[in-house]
């Protein structure tokens, strides 16, 4: 149940001793206040009846205004609490009284996306835009209220993503996780009551994917391949091998690597994905690949690998994001060509270098907490996936005794 009452807030008295009259709304122990635009002195207020005394020259008008506001609040409260298709919070009652609406999930999402567009989190911005665009297409132009996001709705939407759009289970997980994030934000902002959040009952499904990697022997084949007629493929190959040795650096960081990030022994730079500071000692083979690209024309603010352009200003986040996306596509296309040149069947793409480094590092005895730090994983559980791969290989090795 909700309660509506009038509050004489003496803590907000002005220099003339005039005190504001507020409407107080309490629902589920959450309180909201609305200033009525009325101020009276202490001797003009009747504390027993919560009314303006007759000594005030405009007491009739003021008391009528107060009564109307209380009646309106009580009416809205009654209507909202008796509508089974909606749920009520003190914030919602306040919004309704003030003519505001926080009912629409889509409007809430649009507001969040608008704020996100003003940050440098371009990847997140595109992700949210894509998720909400897909949701809008499913709704066919209809709005979506928070109260309509139920377990039943989520099941139907998941089925649509799976059967109609043929989305992979992990793509569905990513879409619903984005919706869940917005719903959780709305709960924290008192827009949605915690017990009305369907994600407390609806569990997202994530399919564990196998981490593919290539062996040291296969890395050697790629590394030793002589490439004379395709400079772009050679650069892609060098970047890939470099990452295999240099801590499994992500492609976005290898593309952004500049000479100023390298002191002859270490690479120190902020990673693109996590904004962590990467600081690693460069092994000799990776060092040799890097330094083969250094010329007398190289400057400290030049990129090590000639994919991104030195004369382009990438300070605008969206431009950097789009340029990196294009560069990644080019490098991975060239790695596909490289795979054919080497007559391998590896489904070669850049991220294999990261997985391969991790598996090889563990095989060589690197402690898993060190590997986790090098890979800039926020949770060592992510790194432990590679330890399971190594353990699995050891199990297979022991099968020779079953022959």
C-alpha positions, 0 to 999 in steps of 0.5 A: 500500500502507498501513503500520501501525506503533506509535509511542512519541511522546516529544514528548508525555511528561507531567510523570511522564515517561510517553509515549503509545503511538500507532498510525500509519497511512500511506497514499499518503504521508498519515499519521494517528495513533490514541492507544491510551490507553497510557502508559509510561516510557522504561525500560518500553519495548522499542524493538527489539520495539516492546513494553512491557518485562516490568518493567511490572506490566501488560505482558501486558495492554498488549502484548495490547492493542497487538497486537490494535489492530495486527492490527485495523488491518492487517485493515481495511486489507487488506479496504479495499484489496482491495474494488474498490468502495471506495478507501482513505485513511489517514483512512478506515482511522482512521475505521473503527478508531474506528467513524466513517464518512465514506463517505456523500456525503449525510451530508457534504452534510447536515453542510455545509448544517447549518453553512451554516444558521448563517451569513448566507449564506441564498441559498447555504443554500437553493441547497444544500438544493434541490440535495441534495433533488433528488439524494435524490429521484433516489436514491429513498431510497438512500444515496450513498457518495463512491466511487459518484460516478463519471463514469458516475454523473454522466452518468446524473444529468445525463441524468435532469436533462435528460430527466426533469426538463427542466432547462435546461443552465445549471440542470444546470450549477449543480446539478453545480457544487454537487456538485463543490464538496462533492467538492472540499472532501472532497478537501481534507479527505483524505476522498477521494483526489484521483485519485478525484475524477470532476470532474477527468475530467467537464467541466461544460457551460455554455451562454452566454446572450444578454444582453438590454437595452433602448435609450435610446429605449425607456428614454425611453418608460418614463421618460415614461409618465404613471402616475396610477392605479397607485402600485405600478407607478409605484414599480416604474417609478421603481426600474427607471429609477433603476437604468438611470442609477445604475450598474445597481444590482441589485434587491436593493440598490435595495430595501435602499437607505436615506437613510443610504446617500446623502449628496446626491451619492454612494451608499455601501453594501454590496452584497447579492450580493457584499458589496462596497462600492458607491460611486457618484456619482449622476447627476442623473436618478437623483438626481431620482428618489430625491429625489422620494421624500424627505418631511418624514417620511423618516428616515435609516434609512428605505428610499428606495423604499416597497417594504420596510417601515420598521417591520420588523426585517430583521436576521435573515438569513432574514427579509431573504432571504425579504422581498427575494424577495417584494419582487422578485416584486412589482416584476417583476410590476408591470414586466410591467404597465408593459410593457403600459401602454407597449405595448412587447414587451421581456419587461420585468424588473428585471435588464434595467436592469443590462444596459441601463446596461452597454451604454449606458455602453460606447456612451458611451465608458466604459472597461471597467475602470471599468464592471466596478468600478461593476457590482462584477464580480469578474472583468472577463471578465464585463463583457467580455460587454457589450463584445462586444454593442457590437462586434456592434452596430457590425458591424451598423451597417457593414452599411449599406454592403452595401445 
